[in-house]
């Protein structure tokens, strides 16, 4: 079964049936009102952006400061 990833927000979904696949990210449609095409991948998270990529380089430094 394939996973669908959003390259913009990082949402990963796995449709339980082939006919349930979506072309555009439902999260980006609801929150930003933009149409972003979903990318198919064999494993979760591949093809999508990670949290530091979305939030920027400062997000990683804030997480590191809290752990120290």
N, CA, C and O atoms as a Tripos MOL2 file, in Angstrom:
@<TRIPOS>MOLECULE
protein
  272   271    68     0     0
PROTEIN
NO_CHARGES

@<TRIPOS>ATOM
      1 N           0.8510   -1.1770    0.0000 N.3       1 UNK1
      2 CA          0.0000    0.0000    0.0000 C.3       1 UNK1
      3 C           0.8920    1.2350    0.0000 C.2       1 UNK1
      4 O           1.8910    1.2840    0.7190 O.2       1 UNK1
      5 N           0.5360    2.2210   -0.7980 N.am      2 UNK2
      6 CA          1.3360    3.4380   -0.9030 C.3       2 UNK2
      7 C           0.8690    4.4860    0.0960 C.2       2 UNK2
      8 O          -0.2960    4.5210    0.4900 O.2       2 UNK2
      9 N           1.7930    5.3270    0.4910 N.am      3 UNK3
     10 CA          1.5060    6.4690    1.3400 C.3       3 UNK3
     11 C           1.4590    7.7110    0.4630 C.2       3 UNK3
     12 O           2.0980    7.7610   -0.5880 O.2       3 UNK3
     13 N           0.7080    8.7050    0.8940 N.am      4 UNK4
     14 CA          0.6580    9.9880    0.2040 C.3       4 UNK4
     15 C           1.2170   11.0400    1.1440 C.2       4 UNK4
     16 O           0.7910   11.1470    2.2940 O.2       4 UNK4
     17 N           2.1740   11.8180    0.6510 N.am      5 UNK5
     18 CA          2.8400   12.8500    1.4460 C.3       5 UNK5
     19 C           2.6310   14.2140    0.8180 C.2       5 UNK5
     20 O           2.6050   14.3610   -0.4040 O.2       5 UNK5
     21 N           2.4840   15.2080    1.6820 N.am      6 UNK6
     22 CA          2.4040   16.5900    1.2130 C.3       6 UNK6
     23 C           3.7930   17.2100    1.3340 C.2       6 UNK6
     24 O           4.3460   17.2470    2.4330 O.2       6 UNK6
     25 N           4.3690   17.6950    0.2410 N.am      7 UNK7
     26 CA          5.6980   18.3040    0.3240 C.3       7 UNK7
     27 C           5.6860   19.6590    1.0160 C.2       7 UNK7
     28 O           6.7420   20.1610    1.4000 O.2       7 UNK7
     29 N           4.5080   20.2630    1.1840 N.am      8 UNK8
     30 CA          4.4250   21.5810    1.7880 C.3       8 UNK8
     31 C           4.3260   21.5090    3.3160 C.2       8 UNK8
     32 O           5.1200   22.1460    4.0070 O.2       8 UNK8
     33 N           3.3670   20.7470    3.8550 N.am      9 UNK9
     34 CA          3.1500   20.7210    5.3020 C.3       9 UNK9
     35 C           3.6240   19.4360    5.9590 C.2       9 UNK9
     36 O           3.6890   19.3740    7.1870 O.2       9 UNK9
     37 N           3.9610   18.4000    5.1840 N.am     10 UNK10
     38 CA          4.4690   17.1640    5.7480 C.3      10 UNK10
     39 C           3.4100   16.1510    6.1470 C.2      10 UNK10
     40 O           3.7460   15.1300    6.7490 O.2      10 UNK10
     41 N           2.1570   16.3930    5.8370 N.am     11 UNK11
     42 CA          1.0890   15.4450    6.1490 C.3      11 UNK11
     43 C           1.3200   14.1370    5.4000 C.2      11 UNK11
     44 O           1.6080   14.1450    4.2030 O.2      11 UNK11
     45 N           1.1940   13.0100    6.1080 N.am     12 UNK12
     46 CA          1.3210   11.6920    5.5020 C.3      12 UNK12
     47 C           0.0570   10.9100    5.7830 C.2      12 UNK12
     48 O          -0.3620   10.7930    6.9350 O.2      12 UNK12
     49 N          -0.5570   10.3700    4.7340 N.am     13 UNK13
     50 CA         -1.7520    9.5540    4.8980 C.3      13 UNK13
     51 C          -1.5820    8.2620    4.1150 C.2      13 UNK13
     52 O          -0.8190    8.1970    3.1510 O.2      13 UNK13
     53 N          -2.3030    7.2410    4.5440 N.am     14 UNK14
     54 CA         -2.3120    5.9720    3.8300 C.3      14 UNK14
     55 C          -3.7730    5.6070    3.5880 C.2      14 UNK14
     56 O          -4.4660    5.1850    4.5140 O.2      14 UNK14
     57 N          -4.2440    5.7620    2.3640 N.am     15 UNK15
     58 CA         -5.6350    5.4100    2.0660 C.3      15 UNK15
     59 C          -5.8520    3.9060    2.2440 C.2      15 UNK15
     60 O          -5.0070    3.1020    1.8510 O.2      15 UNK15
     61 N          -6.9850    3.5310    2.8350 N.am     16 UNK16
     62 CA         -7.2550    2.1160    3.0570 C.3      16 UNK16
     63 C          -7.7200    1.4110    1.7910 C.2      16 UNK16
     64 O          -7.7260    0.1820    1.7330 O.2      16 UNK16
     65 N          -8.1080    2.1740    0.7820 N.am     17 UNK17
     66 CA         -8.5000    1.6130   -0.5120 C.3      17 UNK17
     67 C          -8.0040    2.5440   -1.6140 C.2      17 UNK17
     68 O          -7.8420    3.7440   -1.3920 O.2      17 UNK17
     69 N          -7.7650    1.9940   -2.7930 N.am     18 UNK18
     70 CA         -7.2540    2.8060   -3.8990 C.3      18 UNK18
     71 C          -8.1980    3.9290   -4.2870 C.2      18 UNK18
     72 O          -7.7500    5.0030   -4.6910 O.2      18 UNK18
     73 N          -9.4880    3.6990   -4.1710 N.am     19 UNK19
     74 CA        -10.4450    4.7220   -4.5910 C.3      19 UNK19
     75 C         -10.5500    5.8640   -3.5790 C.2      19 UNK19
     76 O         -11.2360    6.8500   -3.8450 O.2      19 UNK19
     77 N          -9.8810    5.7550   -2.4150 N.am     20 UNK20
     78 CA         -9.8920    6.8170   -1.4140 C.3      20 UNK20
     79 C          -8.7140    7.7820   -1.5510 C.2      20 UNK20
     80 O          -8.5820    8.6980   -0.7390 O.2      20 UNK20
     81 N          -7.8670    7.6020   -2.5440 N.am     21 UNK21
     82 CA         -6.7260    8.4920   -2.7030 C.3      21 UNK21
     83 C          -7.1840    9.9080   -3.0380 C.2      21 UNK21
     84 O          -8.2030   10.1030   -3.7000 O.2      21 UNK21
     85 N          -6.4300   10.8740   -2.5800 N.am     22 UNK22
     86 CA         -6.7350   12.2810   -2.8340 C.3      22 UNK22
     87 C          -5.6150   12.8770   -3.6740 C.2      22 UNK22
     88 O          -4.4630   12.4560   -3.5750 O.2      22 UNK22
     89 N          -5.9530   13.8420   -4.4870 N.am     23 UNK23
     90 CA         -4.9550   14.4890   -5.3370 C.3      23 UNK23
     91 C          -4.2570   15.6410   -4.6280 C.2      23 UNK23
     92 O          -3.0680   15.8810   -4.8370 O.2      23 UNK23
     93 N          -5.0080   16.3560   -3.7840 N.am     24 UNK24
     94 CA         -4.4610   17.5380   -3.1270 C.3      24 UNK24
     95 C          -4.5170   17.3710   -1.6130 C.2      24 UNK24
     96 O          -5.3770   16.6640   -1.0880 O.2      24 UNK24
     97 N          -3.5990   18.0240   -0.9250 N.am     25 UNK25
     98 CA         -3.4840   17.9250    0.5310 C.3      25 UNK25
     99 C          -4.6980   18.5560    1.2110 C.2      25 UNK25
    100 O          -4.9670   19.7400    1.0090 O.2      25 UNK25
    101 N          -5.4320   17.7860    2.0130 N.am     26 UNK26
    102 CA         -6.5990   18.3510    2.6910 C.3      26 UNK26
    103 C          -6.2210   19.3820    3.7540 C.2      26 UNK26
    104 O          -6.9840   20.3150    4.0050 O.2      26 UNK26
    105 N          -5.0570   19.2240    4.3810 N.am     27 UNK27
    106 CA         -4.6370   20.1860    5.4060 C.3      27 UNK27
    107 C          -4.3180   21.5390    4.7870 C.2      27 UNK27
    108 O          -4.7310   22.5740    5.3110 O.2      27 UNK27
    109 N          -3.5860   21.5380    3.6770 N.am     28 UNK28
    110 CA         -3.2520   22.8050    3.0130 C.3      28 UNK28
    111 C          -4.4960   23.4700    2.4410 C.2      28 UNK28
    112 O          -4.6090   24.6960    2.4510 O.2      28 UNK28
    113 N          -5.4320   22.6630    1.9420 N.am     29 UNK29
    114 CA         -6.6880   23.2240    1.4430 C.3      29 UNK29
    115 C          -7.4600   23.9150    2.5640 C.2      29 UNK29
    116 O          -7.9930   25.0070    2.3690 O.2      29 UNK29
    117 N          -7.5220   23.2870    3.7350 N.am     30 UNK30
    118 CA         -8.2940   23.8370    4.8410 C.3      30 UNK30
    119 C          -7.6130   25.0280    5.5040 C.2      30 UNK30
    120 O          -8.2680   26.0260    5.8070 O.2      30 UNK30
    121 N          -6.3220   24.9350    5.7290 N.am     31 UNK31
    122 CA         -5.6240   25.9740    6.4900 C.3      31 UNK31
    123 C          -5.1290   27.1420    5.6490 C.2      31 UNK31
    124 O          -5.2630   28.3010    6.0430 O.2      31 UNK31
    125 N          -4.5580   26.8340    4.4930 N.am     32 UNK32
    126 CA         -3.9340   27.8920    3.6850 C.3      32 UNK32
    127 C          -4.7160   28.2390    2.4300 C.2      32 UNK32
    128 O          -4.4100   29.2090    1.7370 O.2      32 UNK32
    129 N          -5.7310   27.4290    2.1480 N.am     33 UNK33
    130 CA         -6.5400   27.5970    0.9390 C.3      33 UNK33
    131 C          -5.6750   27.5360   -0.3240 C.2      33 UNK33
    132 O          -5.8800   28.2870   -1.2780 O.2      33 UNK33
    133 N          -4.6950   26.6120   -0.3010 N.am     34 UNK34
    134 CA         -3.8470   26.3890   -1.4690 C.3      34 UNK34
    135 C          -3.9420   24.9280   -1.8840 C.2      34 UNK34
    136 O          -4.1260   24.0460   -1.0460 O.2      34 UNK34
    137 N          -3.8170   24.6830   -3.1630 N.am     35 UNK35
    138 CA         -3.8670   23.3260   -3.6940 C.3      35 UNK35
    139 C          -2.4390   22.8300   -3.8780 C.2      35 UNK35
    140 O          -1.6980   23.3310   -4.7230 O.2      35 UNK35
    141 N          -2.0660   21.8390   -3.0750 N.am     36 UNK36
    142 CA         -0.7400   21.2430   -3.1440 C.3      36 UNK36
    143 C          -0.9210   19.7800   -3.5060 C.2      36 UNK36
    144 O          -1.6460   19.0520   -2.8290 O.2      36 UNK36
    145 N          -0.2650   19.3510   -4.5680 N.am     37 UNK37
    146 CA         -0.3960   17.9700   -5.0220 C.3      37 UNK37
    147 C           0.3000   17.0230   -4.0440 C.2      37 UNK37
    148 O           1.4140   17.2910   -3.5940 O.2      37 UNK37
    149 N          -0.3690   15.9130   -3.7190 N.am     38 UNK38
    150 CA          0.1990   14.8880   -2.8520 C.3      38 UNK38
    151 C           1.1920   14.0500   -3.6660 C.2      38 UNK38
    152 O           0.9980   13.8420   -4.8640 O.2      38 UNK38
    153 N           2.2530   13.5720   -3.0110 N.am     39 UNK39
    154 CA          3.2970   12.7850   -3.6450 C.3      39 UNK39
    155 C           3.2160   11.3600   -3.1030 C.2      39 UNK39
    156 O           3.1890   11.1600   -1.8880 O.2      39 UNK39
    157 N           3.1790   10.3700   -3.9930 N.am     40 UNK40
    158 CA          3.1150    8.9640   -3.5730 C.3      40 UNK40
    159 C           4.5060    8.4590   -3.2180 C.2      40 UNK40
    160 O           5.4840    8.7750   -3.8960 O.2      40 UNK40
    161 N           4.5880    7.6620   -2.1380 N.am     41 UNK41
    162 CA          5.8550    7.0510   -1.7440 C.3      41 UNK41
    163 C           5.5750    5.7030   -1.1010 C.2      41 UNK41
    164 O           4.4840    5.4880   -0.5720 O.2      41 UNK41
    165 N           6.5500    4.7840   -1.1360 N.am     42 UNK42
    166 CA          6.3350    3.4620   -0.5700 C.3      42 UNK42
    167 C           6.3940    3.4280    0.9580 C.2      42 UNK42
    168 O           5.8300    2.5160    1.5610 O.2      42 UNK42
    169 N           7.0560    4.3910    1.6020 N.am     43 UNK43
    170 CA          7.1880    4.4080    3.0570 C.3      43 UNK43
    171 C           6.7500    5.7570    3.6050 C.2      43 UNK43
    172 O           6.8350    6.7610    2.8970 O.2      43 UNK43
    173 N           6.2850    5.8060    4.8480 N.am     44 UNK44
    174 CA          5.8350    7.0750    5.4130 C.3      44 UNK44
    175 C           6.9820    8.0660    5.5690 C.2      44 UNK44
    176 O           8.0940    7.6920    5.9400 O.2      44 UNK44
    177 N           6.6990    9.3230    5.2830 N.am     45 UNK45
    178 CA          7.6840   10.3710    5.4530 C.3      45 UNK45
    179 C           8.6100   10.5900    4.2840 C.2      45 UNK45
    180 O           9.2490   11.6410    4.2140 O.2      45 UNK45
    181 N           8.7180    9.6410    3.3520 N.am     46 UNK46
    182 CA          9.5840    9.8360    2.1970 C.3      46 UNK46
    183 C           8.8720   10.7110    1.1800 C.2      46 UNK46
    184 O           7.7170   10.4600    0.8370 O.2      46 UNK46
    185 N           9.5480   11.7190    0.7070 N.am     47 UNK47
    186 CA          8.9580   12.6080   -0.2730 C.3      47 UNK47
    187 C           8.3220   13.8360    0.3540 C.2      47 UNK47
    188 O           7.9870   14.7840   -0.3560 O.2      47 UNK47
    189 N           8.1490   13.8370    1.6600 N.am     48 UNK48
    190 CA          7.5790   14.9820    2.3500 C.3      48 UNK48
    191 C           8.6580   15.7710    3.0540 C.2      48 UNK48
    192 O           9.7920   15.3080    3.1730 O.2      48 UNK48
    193 N           8.3240   16.9380    3.5150 N.am     49 UNK49
    194 CA          9.2700   17.7750    4.2280 C.3      49 UNK49
    195 C           9.2760   17.3970    5.7000 C.2      49 UNK49
    196 O           8.2510   16.9830    6.2410 O.2      49 UNK49
    197 N          10.4160   17.5360    6.3440 N.am     50 UNK50
    198 CA         10.4970   17.2780    7.7730 C.3      50 UNK50
    199 C          10.1930   18.5720    8.5210 C.2      50 UNK50
    200 O          10.1550   19.6440    7.9150 O.2      50 UNK50
    201 N           9.9770   18.4810    9.8220 N.am     51 UNK51
    202 CA          9.6110   19.6460   10.6210 C.3      51 UNK51
    203 C          10.6560   20.7510   10.5530 C.2      51 UNK51
    204 O          10.2710   21.9080   10.3850 O.2      51 UNK51
    205 N          11.9810   20.4700   10.6740 N.am     52 UNK52
    206 CA         12.9510   21.5580   10.5590 C.3      52 UNK52
    207 C          12.9260   22.2390    9.1880 C.2      52 UNK52
    208 O          13.2120   23.4330    9.0910 O.2      52 UNK52
    209 N          12.5900   21.5010    8.1330 N.am     53 UNK53
    210 CA         12.5040   22.1100    6.8140 C.3      53 UNK53
    211 C          11.3360   23.0850    6.7410 C.2      53 UNK53
    212 O          11.4350   24.1280    6.0950 O.2      53 UNK53
    213 N          10.2440   22.7540    7.3950 N.am     54 UNK54
    214 CA          9.0580   23.5990    7.3530 C.3      54 UNK54
    215 C           9.2260   24.7970    8.2800 C.2      54 UNK54
    216 O           8.9130   25.9240    7.8970 O.2      54 UNK54
    217 N           9.7200   24.5610    9.5040 N.am     55 UNK55
    218 CA          9.8010   25.6090   10.5120 C.3      55 UNK55
    219 C          11.0490   26.4690   10.3810 C.2      55 UNK55
    220 O          11.0850   27.5850   10.8980 O.2      55 UNK55
    221 N          12.0610   25.9710    9.7060 N.am     56 UNK56
    222 CA         13.2790   26.7340    9.5180 C.3      56 UNK56
    223 C          14.3730   26.2860   10.4550 C.2      56 UNK56
    224 O          14.1330   25.4530   11.3290 O.2      56 UNK56
    225 N          15.5790   26.8220   10.2930 N.am     57 UNK57
    226 CA         16.7160   26.3780   11.0950 C.3      57 UNK57
    227 C          16.5950   26.7470   12.5670 C.2      57 UNK57
    228 O          17.2120   26.0890   13.4050 O.2      57 UNK57
    229 N          15.8260   27.7700   12.9130 N.am     58 UNK58
    230 CA         15.7050   28.1700   14.3160 C.3      58 UNK58
    231 C          14.9330   27.1460   15.1350 C.2      58 UNK58
    232 O          15.1150   27.0860   16.3510 O.2      58 UNK58
    233 N          14.0750   26.3370   14.5130 N.am     59 UNK59
    234 CA         13.2950   25.3330   15.2380 C.3      59 UNK59
    235 C          14.2100   24.2810   15.8530 C.2      59 UNK59
    236 O          13.9650   23.8270   16.9710 O.2      59 UNK59
    237 N          15.2400   23.8970   15.1520 N.am     60 UNK60
    238 CA         16.1640   22.8840   15.6610 C.3      60 UNK60
    239 C          16.9380   23.4260   16.8630 C.2      60 UNK60
    240 O          17.1750   22.6790   17.8130 O.2      60 UNK60
    241 N          17.3340   24.6870   16.8530 N.am     61 UNK61
    242 CA         18.1050   25.2360   17.9590 C.3      61 UNK61
    243 C          17.2480   25.3750   19.2160 C.2      61 UNK61
    244 O          17.7600   25.2060   20.3230 O.2      61 UNK61
    245 N          15.9580   25.6770   19.0720 N.am     62 UNK62
    246 CA         15.0820   25.7920   20.2320 C.3      62 UNK62
    247 C          14.8590   24.4350   20.8810 C.2      62 UNK62
    248 O          14.7930   24.3470   22.1070 O.2      62 UNK62
    249 N          14.7440   23.3970   20.1050 N.am     63 UNK63
    250 CA         14.5790   22.0560   20.6350 C.3      63 UNK63
    251 C          15.8490   21.6280   21.3730 C.2      63 UNK63
    252 O          15.7690   21.0210   22.4410 O.2      63 UNK63
    253 N          16.9970   21.9330   20.8210 N.am     64 UNK64
    254 CA         18.2660   21.5700   21.4410 C.3      64 UNK64
    255 C          18.4570   22.3100   22.7630 C.2      64 UNK64
    256 O          19.0120   21.7450   23.7050 O.2      64 UNK64
    257 N          18.0060   23.5700   22.8520 N.am     65 UNK65
    258 CA         18.1440   24.3480   24.0760 C.3      65 UNK65
    259 C          17.3000   23.7540   25.2130 C.2      65 UNK65
    260 O          17.7290   23.7490   26.3670 O.2      65 UNK65
    261 N          16.1180   23.2610   24.8900 N.am     66 UNK66
    262 CA         15.2370   22.6820   25.9200 C.3      66 UNK66
    263 C          15.7690   21.3650   26.4570 C.2      66 UNK66
    264 O          15.5800   21.0540   27.6330 O.2      66 UNK66
    265 N          16.4360   20.5840   25.6050 N.am     67 UNK67
    266 CA         16.9360   19.2850   26.0260 C.3      67 UNK67
    267 C          18.1910   19.4020   26.8830 C.2      67 UNK67
    268 O          18.4850   18.5060   27.6740 O.2      67 UNK67
    269 N          18.9190   20.4770   26.7380 N.am     68 UNK68
    270 CA         20.1900   20.6290   27.4730 C.3      68 UNK68
    271 C          19.9680   21.0600   28.9080 C.2      68 UNK68
    272 O          20.9300   21.2300   29.6570 O.2      68 UNK68
@<TRIPOS>BOND
     1     1     2 1
     2     2     3 1
     3     3     4 2
     4     3     5 am
     5     5     6 1
     6     6     7 1
     7     7     8 2
     8     7     9 am
     9     9    10 1
    10    10    11 1
    11    11    12 2
    12    11    13 am
    13    13    14 1
    14    14    15 1
    15    15    16 2
    16    15    17 am
    17    17    18 1
    18    18    19 1
    19    19    20 2
    20    19    21 am
    21    21    22 1
    22    22    23 1
    23    23    24 2
    24    23    25 am
    25    25    26 1
    26    26    27 1
    27    27    28 2
    28    27    29 am
    29    29    30 1
    30    30    31 1
    31    31    32 2
    32    31    33 am
    33    33    34 1
    34    34    35 1
    35    35    36 2
    36    35    37 am
    37    37    38 1
    38    38    39 1
    39    39    40 2
    40    39    41 am
    41    41    42 1
    42    42    43 1
    43    43    44 2
    44    43    45 am
    45    45    46 1
    46    46    47 1
    47    47    48 2
    48    47    49 am
    49    49    50 1
    50    50    51 1
    51    51    52 2
    52    51    53 am
    53    53    54 1
    54    54    55 1
    55    55    56 2
    56    55    57 am
    57    57    58 1
    58    58    59 1
    59    59    60 2
    60    59    61 am
    61    61    62 1
    62    62    63 1
    63    63    64 2
    64    63    65 am
    65    65    66 1
    66    66    67 1
    67    67    68 2
    68    67    69 am
    69    69    70 1
    70    70    71 1
    71    71    72 2
    72    71    73 am
    73    73    74 1
    74    74    75 1
    75    75    76 2
    76    75    77 am
    77    77    78 1
    78    78    79 1
    79    79    80 2
    80    79    81 am
    81    81    82 1
    82    82    83 1
    83    83    84 2
    84    83    85 am
    85    85    86 1
    86    86    87 1
    87    87    88 2
    88    87    89 am
    89    89    90 1
    90    90    91 1
    91    91    92 2
    92    91    93 am
    93    93    94 1
    94    94    95 1
    95    95    96 2
    96    95    97 am
    97    97    98 1
    98    98    99 1
    99    99   100 2
   100    99   101 am
   101   101   102 1
   102   102   103 1
   103   103   104 2
   104   103   105 am
   105   105   106 1
   106   106   107 1
   107   107   108 2
   108   107   109 am
   109   109   110 1
   110   110   111 1
   111   111   112 2
   112   111   113 am
   113   113   114 1
   114   114   115 1
   115   115   116 2
   116   115   117 am
   117   117   118 1
   118   118   119 1
   119   119   120 2
   120   119   121 am
   121   121   122 1
   122   122   123 1
   123   123   124 2
   124   123   125 am
   125   125   126 1
   126   126   127 1
   127   127   128 2
   128   127   129 am
   129   129   130 1
   130   130   131 1
   131   131   132 2
   132   131   133 am
   133   133   134 1
   134   134   135 1
   135   135   136 2
   136   135   137 am
   137   137   138 1
   138   138   139 1
   139   139   140 2
   140   139   141 am
   141   141   142 1
   142   142   143 1
   143   143   144 2
   144   143   145 am
   145   145   146 1
   146   146   147 1
   147   147   148 2
   148   147   149 am
   149   149   150 1
   150   150   151 1
   151   151   152 2
   152   151   153 am
   153   153   154 1
   154   154   155 1
   155   155   156 2
   156   155   157 am
   157   157   158 1
   158   158   159 1
   159   159   160 2
   160   159   161 am
   161   161   162 1
   162   162   163 1
   163   163   164 2
   164   163   165 am
   165   165   166 1
   166   166   167 1
   167   167   168 2
   168   167   169 am
   169   169   170 1
   170   170   171 1
   171   171   172 2
   172   171   173 am
   173   173   174 1
   174   174   175 1
   175   175   176 2
   176   175   177 am
   177   177   178 1
   178   178   179 1
   179   179   180 2
   180   179   181 am
   181   181   182 1
   182   182   183 1
   183   183   184 2
   184   183   185 am
   185   185   186 1
   186   186   187 1
   187   187   188 2
   188   187   189 am
   189   189   190 1
   190   190   191 1
   191   191   192 2
   192   191   193 am
   193   193   194 1
   194   194   195 1
   195   195   196 2
   196   195   197 am
   197   197   198 1
   198   198   199 1
   199   199   200 2
   200   199   201 am
   201   201   202 1
   202   202   203 1
   203   203   204 2
   204   203   205 am
   205   205   206 1
   206   206   207 1
   207   207   208 2
   208   207   209 am
   209   209   210 1
   210   210   211 1
   211   211   212 2
   212   211   213 am
   213   213   214 1
   214   214   215 1
   215   215   216 2
   216   215   217 am
   217   217   218 1
   218   218   219 1
   219   219   220 2
   220   219   221 am
   221   221   222 1
   222   222   223 1
   223   223   224 2
   224   223   225 am
   225   225   226 1
   226   226   227 1
   227   227   228 2
   228   227   229 am
   229   229   230 1
   230   230   231 1
   231   231   232 2
   232   231   233 am
   233   233   234 1
   234   234   235 1
   235   235   236 2
   236   235   237 am
   237   237   238 1
   238   238   239 1
   239   239   240 2
   240   239   241 am
   241   241   242 1
   242   242   243 1
   243   243   244 2
   244   243   245 am
   245   245   246 1
   246   246   247 1
   247   247   248 2
   248   247   249 am
   249   249   250 1
   250   250   251 1
   251   251   252 2
   252   251   253 am
   253   253   254 1
   254   254   255 1
   255   255   256 2
   256   255   257 am
   257   257   258 1
   258   258   259 1
   259   259   260 2
   260   259   261 am
   261   261   262 1
   262   262   263 1
   263   263   264 2
   264   263   265 am
   265   265   266 1
   266   266   267 1
   267   267   268 2
   268   267   269 am
   269   269   270 1
   270   270   271 1
   271   271   272 2
@<TRIPOS>SUBSTRUCTURE
     1 UNK1         2 RESIDUE 1 A UNK
     2 UNK2         6 RESIDUE 1 A UNK
     3 UNK3        10 RESIDUE 1 A UNK
     4 UNK4        14 RESIDUE 1 A UNK
     5 UNK5        18 RESIDUE 1 A UNK
     6 UNK6        22 RESIDUE 1 A UNK
     7 UNK7        26 RESIDUE 1 A UNK
     8 UNK8        30 RESIDUE 1 A UNK
     9 UNK9        34 RESIDUE 1 A UNK
    10 UNK10       38 RESIDUE 1 A UNK
    11 UNK11       42 RESIDUE 1 A UNK
    12 UNK12       46 RESIDUE 1 A UNK
    13 UNK13       50 RESIDUE 1 A UNK
    14 UNK14       54 RESIDUE 1 A UNK
    15 UNK15       58 RESIDUE 1 A UNK
    16 UNK16       62 RESIDUE 1 A UNK
    17 UNK17       66 RESIDUE 1 A UNK
    18 UNK18       70 RESIDUE 1 A UNK
    19 UNK19       74 RESIDUE 1 A UNK
    20 UNK20       78 RESIDUE 1 A UNK
    21 UNK21       82 RESIDUE 1 A UNK
    22 UNK22       86 RESIDUE 1 A UNK
    23 UNK23       90 RESIDUE 1 A UNK
    24 UNK24       94 RESIDUE 1 A UNK
    25 UNK25       98 RESIDUE 1 A UNK
    26 UNK26      102 RESIDUE 1 A UNK
    27 UNK27      106 RESIDUE 1 A UNK
    28 UNK28      110 RESIDUE 1 A UNK
    29 UNK29      114 RESIDUE 1 A UNK
    30 UNK30      118 RESIDUE 1 A UNK
    31 UNK31      122 RESIDUE 1 A UNK
    32 UNK32      126 RESIDUE 1 A UNK
    33 UNK33      130 RESIDUE 1 A UNK
    34 UNK34      134 RESIDUE 1 A UNK
    35 UNK35      138 RESIDUE 1 A UNK
    36 UNK36      142 RESIDUE 1 A UNK
    37 UNK37      146 RESIDUE 1 A UNK
    38 UNK38      150 RESIDUE 1 A UNK
    39 UNK39      154 RESIDUE 1 A UNK
    40 UNK40      158 RESIDUE 1 A UNK
    41 UNK41      162 RESIDUE 1 A UNK
    42 UNK42      166 RESIDUE 1 A UNK
    43 UNK43      170 RESIDUE 1 A UNK
    44 UNK44      174 RESIDUE 1 A UNK
    45 UNK45      178 RESIDUE 1 A UNK
    46 UNK46      182 RESIDUE 1 A UNK
    47 UNK47      186 RESIDUE 1 A UNK
    48 UNK48      190 RESIDUE 1 A UNK
    49 UNK49      194 RESIDUE 1 A UNK
    50 UNK50      198 RESIDUE 1 A UNK
    51 UNK51      202 RESIDUE 1 A UNK
    52 UNK52      206 RESIDUE 1 A UNK
    53 UNK53      210 RESIDUE 1 A UNK
    54 UNK54      214 RESIDUE 1 A UNK
    55 UNK55      218 RESIDUE 1 A UNK
    56 UNK56      222 RESIDUE 1 A UNK
    57 UNK57      226 RESIDUE 1 A UNK
    58 UNK58      230 RESIDUE 1 A UNK
    59 UNK59      234 RESIDUE 1 A UNK
    60 UNK60      238 RESIDUE 1 A UNK
    61 UNK61      242 RESIDUE 1 A UNK
    62 UNK62      246 RESIDUE 1 A UNK
    63 UNK63      250 RESIDUE 1 A UNK
    64 UNK64      254 RESIDUE 1 A UNK
    65 UNK65      258 RESIDUE 1 A UNK
    66 UNK66      262 RESIDUE 1 A UNK
    67 UNK67      266 RESIDUE 1 A UNK
    68 UNK68      270 RESIDUE 1 A UNK
